[in-house]
Amino acid sequence: MRNLTSLQNLTLKSCPVSFPEEGFPINLTSLCIDKVEICNPLFNWGLHRLTSLNNLSITGRCPGMVSFPQDEIDMELPASLVHLTIEGFEDLKYLSKGFQNLPSIEHVKLKSCPKLASFPENGLPPSLLTLYIYNCPLLEERCLKGKERESLELLHIPKVEFFNSTQGRLGARNNKWPSTVLGR
């Protein structure tokens, strides 16, 4: 697969594929992994090798992962990353300090991570422009309380949106309301 030097966009969706030994072409700009059980080999190989990657979307099938990027393996994400979607990580509890190594990140979507409760201890990257939090009840609760560290982390982000499938849109904040979270 590494010989596919012209390949820029790759989507693997619900297919029985094993992680290629040689890894992915390093000039990928977009990688979407949807319900494919290759997360652990991919993370161990090292996403940071994809130096042109600006869009990464990972959906489900990463059992046992409690942090992202994974602290346990000193996982690094590509510094070129602009868009990141994390969805369906059932065991994810926190976003790790690895987020600070993303100087280009502008858009993050966190979706259906029921145990996700906190942002990185050292904060979210200052480059972040939009943050969408969908069906992450523990994180939503901490952010919407207004007193938790997680709520304060949102103040520098121009657009933040919360959505819960049972209650609909819980709140939003953008440049028009710089210090207010609307909701409940």
C-alpha positions in Angstrom: 0.0 0.0 0.0 2.9 2.4 0.6 3.6 2.4 -3.1 0.3 4.2 -3.7 2.1 7.6 -3.6 -0.7 9.4 -5.4 -3.3 8.3 -2.9 -4.5 11.2 -0.8 -7.9 10.1 0.6 -8.5 6.7 2.1 -11.8 5.4 3.7 -12.0 2.0 5.4 -15.5 1.2 6.3 -16.9 -1.9 8.0 -14.5 -4.2 6.1 -12.4 -7.1 7.4 -9.0 -5.6 6.7 -5.7 -6.1 8.5 -3.3 -3.3 9.0 -0.7 -3.3 6.2 2.8 -4.2 7.5 4.4 -1.3 5.7 1.7 1.2 6.9 -0.2 3.7 4.9 1.1 6.0 2.2 2.7 8.9 4.1 1.2 11.5 1.8 -2.4 10.8 2.7 -4.3 14.0 3.4 -7.6 12.4 4.6 -8.1 9.1 6.5 -11.4 7.8 7.6 -11.6 4.5 9.7 -15.1 3.4 10.3 -15.8 0.3 12.3 -12.6 -1.4 11.2 -10.6 -3.3 13.8 -7.2 -1.9 13.1 -7.0 0.9 15.6 -4.4 -0.6 17.9 -2.0 -1.7 15.1 -2.5 1.7 13.4 -1.8 3.7 16.6 1.3 1.5 17.4 2.6 2.1 13.8 2.3 5.8 14.4 -0.2 8.2 12.9 2.5 10.9 13.2 4.2 9.4 10.2 1.3 10.7 8.0 2.9 14.2 7.8 0.4 15.5 5.2 -2.7 14.3 7.0 -5.1 17.1 7.7 -8.4 15.2 8.2 -8.7 12.2 10.5 -12.0 10.4 11.4 -12.1 7.3 13.6 -15.4 5.6 14.4 -15.7 2.8 16.9 -14.0 -0.5 17.5 -11.2 0.7 19.7 -12.1 -1.2 22.9 -10.0 -0.5 26.0 -8.8 2.9 24.8 -9.2 5.2 27.8 -7.2 8.2 26.5 -6.8 9.8 23.1 -4.1 10.2 21.9 -3.1 7.1 23.9 -0.9 8.0 26.8 -0.1 4.3 27.3 2.0 4.1 24.0 3.0 7.8 23.8 0.8 8.1 20.7 1.4 11.1 18.6 -0.9 12.6 16.0 0.4 14.4 12.9 1.1 18.1 13.6 -0.6 18.8 10.2 -4.0 17.7 11.5 -6.8 20.3 11.0 -10.0 18.2 11.4 -10.4 15.4 13.9 -13.5 13.3 14.5 -13.6 10.7 17.3 -16.8 8.6 17.5 -18.0 5.6 19.3 -15.0 5.1 21.7 -17.0 3.4 24.4 -14.1 3.3 27.0 -12.6 6.7 26.3 -12.3 8.7 29.5 -10.1 11.7 28.7 -8.3 13.6 26.0 -4.6 13.5 26.7 -1.8 16.0 26.7 -1.0 14.9 23.1 -3.6 17.4 21.9 -1.2 20.2 22.7 1.1 18.9 19.9 -1.5 19.8 17.3 -0.6 23.4 16.3 -2.9 23.3 13.2 -6.0 21.7 14.7 -9.1 23.8 14.1 -12.1 21.5 14.2 -12.8 18.7 16.6 -15.9 16.5 16.8 -16.4 14.2 19.8 -19.4 11.9 19.3 -20.9 9.0 21.3 -18.1 8.6 23.8 -20.2 7.8 27.0 -17.3 7.8 29.5 -15.5 10.8 28.1 -15.3 13.3 31.0 -12.3 15.6 30.6 -10.1 17.6 28.3 -6.3 17.5 28.5 -4.9 18.8 31.8 -2.8 21.3 29.9 -5.7 22.6 28.0 -7.0 22.5 24.4 -4.9 23.9 21.6 -5.3 27.7 21.0 -5.8 27.1 17.3 -9.2 25.3 17.9 -12.0 27.2 16.1 -14.9 24.7 16.5 -15.7 22.0 19.0 -18.7 19.8 18.6 -19.7 17.5 21.5 -22.5 15.0 20.6 -23.7 12.3 23.0 -20.9 12.5 25.5 -23.0 13.0 28.6 -20.2 13.2 31.3 -18.3 15.8 29.3 -21.4 17.7 28.4 -22.5 17.9 32.1 -19.1 19.2 33.2 -18.9 21.8 30.4 -22.5 23.1 30.9 -22.1 23.5 34.7 -20.0 26.5 34.1 -17.7 26.0 37.1 -15.6 23.0 36.0 -12.2 23.4 34.4 -13.7 21.9 31.2 -16.1 24.8 31.0 -13.3 27.3 31.3 -11.4 25.5 28.5 -14.2 26.4 26.1 -13.9 30.2 26.5 -11.2 30.6 23.8 -13.0 28.5 21.2 -15.1 30.7 18.8 -17.8 28.0 18.2 -18.8 25.2 20.6 -21.9 23.1 20.2 -23.5 20.4 22.4 -26.0 17.9 21.2 -27.7 15.0 23.0 -29.8 12.5 21.1 -32.4 12.3 23.8 -32.7 16.1 24.5 -31.6 17.6 21.2 -29.3 20.6 21.1 -28.2 21.4 24.6 -26.3 24.6 23.9 -24.0 26.5 21.7 -21.7 29.4 22.0 -20.0 31.4 19.3 -18.4 34.8 18.9 -21.7 36.6 19.6 -21.8 35.2 23.1 -18.1 35.0 24.1 -18.6 33.9 27.7 -22.1 32.3 27.8 -23.1 28.8 27.3 -26.8 28.6 26.2 -28.8 25.5 27.1 -30.9 23.7 29.6 
